[in-house]
């Protein structure tokens, strides 16, 4: 559960839409692989949608995440 900073390229993006239980807002769970010079790892990023933080394959990103088998992204910036 250590906080890590990752920069890389998005690939194999999958987006699932759902309605939040408490807020009743539409949310998007974005599952993707992020690739950098050291390799590739799976990441998950959930945000309210639609908005500018929806990813596309090939996007370059910087993110802070916790690792628990996959990267659970806390903050994300497109480069």
WOLIN-V652612 format. One record per residue. BURIAL is # if it has 24 or more other ideal C-beta (glycine too) atoms within 12 Angstrom, else .. Layout:
# WOLIN-V652612
burial->{BURIAL	BURIAL}
This chain:
# WOLIN-V652612
burial->{.	.	.	#	.	#	.	#	#	#	.	.	#	.	#	.	.	.	.	.	.	.	.	.	.	.	#	#	#	#	#	#	#	#	.	.	.	.	.	.	#	#	#	#	#	#	#	.	.	.	.	.	#	#	#	.	.	.	#	.	#	.	#	.	#	.	.	.	.	.	#	#	#	.	.	#	.	.	.}
